[in-house]
């Protein structure tokens, strides 16, 4: 049986009728899968049913609202152009209003491991489709945490980029000012590759010229002093994640969390909910029979606020954001639990608003504060008689620091940090080859990491260079192209923005210079060299093949 056949068989046997609202014909998906090319070829894509896919109904989990679009949303089109194949549309909390995954007339989406527990929402079907292997990647949306909460509860990765860098055309709005299109995958590499393709589509917001692609060598993580909503077991799981970050080299800064929590409450308890009425309120007020009562009550309530109240709450958000950003001004990212608990379906039924509010404790403020975020698995919580819950943490960064949070996620919760961040596939970048004091772990590497440069891995020059040890402080080598009589020299490459490279070059002392360096494969890269006159009294160290080998030999010799 083919891979697509295996997936359709698994869906049919799973008893998970609530995951997909529309499933495309298997033969059609198979044909597209066989013909796919591009970086996402071989990946099956599920799409949350508030995002348009040409020819498939968009319901937003409300049958009376359904329409059939003639074209894909740009986010979908970008993924398909990169080779991903759409398998179907997934269930959600109606009109993306909820974090529980139960507010749908098509039925609640259950947790992928424990049938009597929620999936998290609103991107419930998308997250569970990935967790169960029905799709490799899935589109979600995120206004209050819908692209993160279900990722945390399902033990998968969820990337929520900076607001606006993925366009929202073709998406049924929830709160249009804060809506984001997100990606789910079972691992960070896949999620990152998909996000790069999606963000390269039609963004609503331009990237700045000085984008940071990675965190500093020793990142500083802000962590809440208090952890509201977490019981002892979940607190212990989070503190284990903090310890893991510390062991990986991060510095931890405990901060008060009141300003973040106050903003989180405003998203639903204040006048900002008027945007939900502006989005679909006229339809909801028309008496459609397929409305979820909790969703309808929330959306209709948005009509009760005046423009003056909305403006006042937006000013309140701005003030809270200023205060909160001041608390993390010297930090690379904020580390929080993705969700504070994992409720059962009956607990949500008994208190649908209260439990939903609790689930947004560590997510609701994110888009209000214009932050980017990645939710990653961070272990499990053994809840005794309740079974084992998946535990996730979220790394949040300032706007356009998407590469920073991905870098930290890789260093602490992934498999190394050498994979290129998805941002590198979207913005202009430059590769810089280094051969001495700027190598990773060497004394001047911080000059690159302080500019947000991403370590891109080792490299070798063509066999046309000689390396010398210069009489400088700190000690550094000089690389010169000589043609005949040269050798291949070991170095490393860093990825950085053109603006960062300009600042780096402006501070570069003589006799160092930047120029073109030939790689061993015949391609060229911007790299370090030095003027020939600086080598007059320098020691030729070409025979060592690289700076690190020379320095190791010098240390061993006691010099």
N, C-alpha and C positions, 0 to 999 in steps of 0.2 A: 504494500500500500504506500502511496505517496505521502509526503508530509502534510499536504492539505487534506488528504483523505483521513489521515490520523487525527487531525484537529477536528474535523467534522464528526468523526466517530466519537471522539472524546466528549464533544458538546452534546451529542445525542444521548450518550450514556450517563451524563453527569447529573441529570435531574435538575439542572440549573436554568430553568425556563426564564427566570427573571433577569439574567445577565444581558442578553441581546433583545432589543426591540425589533430589529430587522437584521436578518442574516441573508447575505447574498447567495445566489445559487452556487453550489460547489464547483460545477464545471466552469463557470465564468471566472471564479477566483483562481482555479487551477490554470486556466489559459493565461491569465495575467501574470501569475506567479512564474510560470515557465518562461515567459517572454521578458521578465523584468531585468533591467540593467541599472547600474548606479550604486552608490555607497550603501543604500538600504535594500538592495536586491536580496531576496531570501527572507525578508522580514514581513510578517503579517501584522496589519494595522487594524485596530478597532477604534471607532470614533464615537465620542459622547454625542448623544442625540439632541444636543442643542447647537451642533456644528454641522454646517451644510455639506452633504456629499451628493453630487449630481445624480439625479434619478432615484434617490432613496428618500423616504419621508423624513422630515425633521419635525418631531413632535414635542420636544422639550418635556417629555413624559406627561403630555396632556393631549389625548386623542382629538379633542375638539379643536385644538390649535393647529393641527398638522398641516403642513404644506410640502410640496415636492419641488425642491430647487432645480434649476436647469444647470447650475454650475457649482463646482466645489468652492468651499471657503478657501482663501489663499493658503491657509495653514495646511489644509488637506492636500491641495494641489502641489504644494512644495514637497511634501513627503512622498506623494505618488510619483512626482517627477524624479525623485531620488531613488525610486525603485520599490518603495513599500507598496503592498497590495492590501486594499481595504477588504475586510471580511464582513463587516456589518456595523450597525449602530447600536450603542449600549444604553442601558437604563440609567436613570439619574433621579435625584431628588427634584421634583417638579420645578421647572423654571430655574434650576440650579439654586434653589432656596433651601439650604439645609446642609448639615455636615454628618448626617446619620445614614443615608441610603435607604430610608424606609418610606419617604414621602412620595410615593409613586402609585398611581392607579394600576400599573402593571405588576405591582407586588414589590415587596422589599427585596433588596439584594443582600443575601446572607454572606457572612464571613466565609472565606475560602477554606477555612480549617474547622470552624466550629459553627454548626448549622443554626444554633440558637443565639448567635451574636451578630451584631451589625457589621456591615462592610466598611462603614464610613462613607461620607458623601461630600459634595453632591455627585462627584464623579465615580459613583459606586460600581456600575457595570464595567467601566473601563479598567478600574484597578483590579477587580476580581477576574476579569478576562485575562489580564496579564499574569496574575498570581496563579491561575489554574492552567496556564499554558495554552489558552485559546487564542492568544495573540502575543506577539513578541514586543510590540509597542502599542500604546494607546494614547489617544488625545483625550485630555480632560480640560476643564476650565477651572479657574480659581478666582474667587472674589473675596471670600472670607477664610479660605483654607481648603477648598474642594479639591485642589490638586496635590495636597500634602497629607491631610488627615487620612484618607483611604490608603495612601501609600504607606504611612506608618503602621496602620492596623493590618495591612496585608503583607508586610515584610518585603516591600519592593521599593524602588527608587522613584521619586517624583521631583521633577525640575519645574520650578515656577520662576520664569525669567523676570527681569526688570519690566515694570509695567510699560506696555507699548512697543517693546522690541519685537514682539510677534503680533501681527495685525489681527484685529478682531472682526474684520468684515466677514459676513457669512456666519456670525455667531449670534444666537438669540441673546440679547443683553439681559443681564441681571441688575448690576449697578454699573452702568457703562463707564464711569470714570475710573473704576478700579478692576474691571474684568481683565483676566489674562487667559491665554491658551497655554496649556501645560502638556508635559510628556510623562508617561509612566513606562518603566521597563524593569526587568528583573535585575539588571546590573547597571552600574554607572557608565561603563563604556558605551553600551547600546543606547542608553538614554541620552548621553552627550552627543553621539553621532546623529541621532534623530533630531535633537533640539537644534543642532547646527543647520541641518537641512531645512527645518521649519522656519527658523529665524532668518534664513537667507531669502525667504519668500517676499512678502510685502509688509514691512514693518510700518507701524504708525508713528514711530519715534526714531530719530537719528542718534547714532552712537557718537560720543565725544571723541576727539582725536587722541586723547591720552589715556585710553582704556588700560586698566591694570589687568594682567592676565594671570597673576598668581599672588599669593600672600608673601609676606616677608619670611625670611629664613626661620625666625622664631615668631610665629603668629601669636597674637594676643586675642583670646576668646573671652567675651563677656558672658557671664552666666548669672541667672537670677539668684538673688539672695534667698528669696522665698519661692516655694514651688506650690502654688495653690492648685487644688484639685487632685493632687497625687497622693495615693495612700503610701504606706511604708514600703511595700514591695516595688511600686513604680518609682518612688524616690530613690531606692537603692539601685534600680536599673539605670536611672539617669546619672547618679553619682558614679556608677561604674563607667559610663560613657565619658564623664568628665575626667576620671582617672586615666582612661585610655588616651584622651586628648593630651593630658599632661605628660604621660609616658612617651607620647609621640613627639614631644618637644614643644608643645604649646604652653604659653603662660595663661593662667586663669585669673580673670578679674571679676569678682562678685559685685553685682550692681543691684540697686533697688529697681523694682519692676512696676511700680505704681503707675507711671505714665503710659507704659505699654498696655497695661490692663484697662486703664481708663479709656484709651482709644478703642480697644477691642470691644468694650461695651457700647460705644457710640455707634458702631456699625449697624447694630440691630435695634438698640434701645433709644436711639436719637433720631433726628430728622433726616439723617442720611438715607434712611429706608425710603424716603420719597423717590429716590432714583429707581427703586424697584417698581413703584407705581408708574413712574414715567415710562418704564420699559414695556410693561405688559398690563398695567392697571386697567386700562379701558376694556381690554379683553376679559380680564378676570371679573370685572364688575358687570359684565354682560350676562352672567348666570350660566356659564358653561357647566354641564353636568359632571364632567370628568375632573373637576378640581379637587386637589387634596385640601381638606378643610384647614389644616394648619398653614399651608402655603398661602391659600386664599386670604386668610385672616392677616398674615404678615404683609402681603402686598397691598391689600385694601387699606391697611392702617397707614400706609405711606401717604395717602391722600389727605390725612388730617393735619399735616404740617404745612406751615406757611413758608414762603420764600425767605422771610426774615429769620425764621428758626433754622432753616437749612444753612443759610449763610453764617449764622452764629455757630452752628456745630462745625462747619468747615473751618472757621477761625479757631475753634477749640482744638480741632485736630491739628492744625498748623502749629499751635502753641505747644501741644503735647509732643509733636514730632520734634520741634526744636529742642525741647528739654530732654527727650529720650535720646536724640542723636548726640547731644552733649555728653551724655553718660557713656557713650561708646565711641567717642571721637578718636581715642587713641587705640581702638581695637580693630582687628581685621575682620571679625565676624561676631555674631551673637549666636550662642548655642542654647537651644531649648528642647524640651520634649516635643515631639510632633503632636501627640495627643496625651491628655492626662490620665486616660483610662480607656477600657474597652467594654462598653455596655452590652447587655443582652437586649434582644428585641423586645422582650416584655418590659424592660426598664424604660426604654424609649416610649413604648405605648402608654405607660403609666404617667410619664412626664415629658411629652414631646418637646416642649419649649425649653424646659430646664436642662435636660440632658444635652440638647443641641447646643445651648449656650455654653455649657461646660466644655464641650468638644472644641470650641473655638478659642479657648483661653490663650493658647500659644500661637494662634494663627490669624485671628481677626484683624490685628493691628498692621499686619505686614504690608498690604497694598495701600492702606491709608498713609503709611509712612514711606511709601515708594521704595520698598526693599525688594531685593531678589532673594531666592531661597532654594535650597535643595534638601529634601527629606530622604534620609538613608536608613536602612536597617541597622540596629545597634544591639541585637540580641533578643532575648525573650524574657518574659516574666512568668514564672511558675506560680499560678494563682490557686494552687492546691485543688479544692473541689471544683473550681471553675475551669481547670485545665490550663493550658499554656497560651499566653498571649504574645503576639509579636510586638516588639518594642522598637520604635524609631525615634531618631532625633532629627532636628532641622537646624541647618546652618543658614543664617540670614546675614546679608550684607547690604551695604548702601547701594543706591541706584547705579547700575552699570558695573558693579563689582562682581558680576556673575562668574568671571574667571577666578576671582579670589575664593569664593565659597566652594567652587568645584575643586580647586587645588587643595583646600583644607580637607574637604570630604575625601579626596583620594589619599592624602597623607595619613589621615586618622582612621577612616572607615573603609578605604578601598584597598587596592593592590598596587601600592607605589604611586608616584606622582609624575611619571614621565609622559603619560598620554596627553596629547594636545587638548586644551580646553575647547569646548564648543564655540566659545566666543572667537577663537582664533580662525574659525572657518567663516566668520561673518564680517569682521572688521579688518581694516588694513593692518598688516603686521610686517615686521622685518626680522630676519634671522641674523644673529650675531655669533660668529665663531670666536672663542677665547682659548688661550693656550697657557695661562699662568695663574696670576693672583686672582683672576675672576672665575676660575674653575670652581665648581660647587665644592664647598668645604674649605676653600682657600680664603685668605684674609680679606680680599676685596669683593668677594661674591655678593656681599650685602649691598654694594653700590648698584647692582642690577636688581636684586630682589626688592630693594627700597623703591625702585621705579616700577614695580609690578611685573618684572620680567619672569617668564616661565622657562624653567630648565627643560630643554627639548632633547637631551641625550648626548651621547658621545659621538665623535666624528673623527675622521683622519683626513689629512691633506693629501694631495697628490705628492709623488716622490720628487718634488722640485724645491724643497725648502730646507733651510738650516736654522737651528735654534741656538741662541746664546743666552748666557746668564748675565744680566745687566747689574751694574753696581748701583742699585737703588734701594730705597727703604719704603715699603717692604720690598724684599727681593722679587724681581719679576724677570721673565724671559723676553727676548726679542726675536721675532720671526721674520725672516727675510727670504724672498723667492730668489733662487739662484739658477734654476734650470739644471744643467749638468752638474753632477756632484751633490745633488740634493737628496733628501730622504723624505719619507712620509712621517708626519708629526701627529701625535695624538692630541686632540682637543675636545671641546664640547661646544654645543650650540644652545643659545638662549633665544626665546621668542619674545619680542616686545613691540610696543606701538612705535610708529615713526616719531611721535612727539617725545616719547621716553628716550629713544635713541639720540634725538637731537640734544636733549638735556645732558645725556651721558657724554656725548662727544664734546659738548661745550666745556665740560669739566675735565677732559682728558689731558693729563700733563705730558709735556715733551719728555722723551723723544718718541712717545707712543703715538700711533696714528691708526686710522681705520682705512681699509682698502678692500679690494677684491681678493679672496683667497680661493684657490682651486681645491675642491674636494677630491678624494681618491677616485670617485666615480666619474670625474670629469666635469661635474657641475660646479657652479661658483656661488660663493656666499660672502656677505660683508664680514670682515674679520680683522683681528688685531695684527698689526705689523709694527715695524719701527724703522727709523731712518738708518741708512747704512753707516753713517759716521758714528752712530752710537755704539757700533760693534767693534770699534778699533781696539779697545782694551778689554773687551768682554770675553768671557770663557765660552768656547764652543761646546755645547752639550748635545749636539745632534745625535750622537751615538746612543743616548739614553732613550730616544724616541718620544720623549715628552717631559713636561715640567715635573709632574708628580714623581715619576721614576727617578729623575735627577735629585729632587729634594729628599726622597727616601734614602738614596745612596749617600747623600751628604750627611744626613742625620746619623746613618749607620756608621759613617766614618768619623763622626764626632766633629764635623766642621760646620 
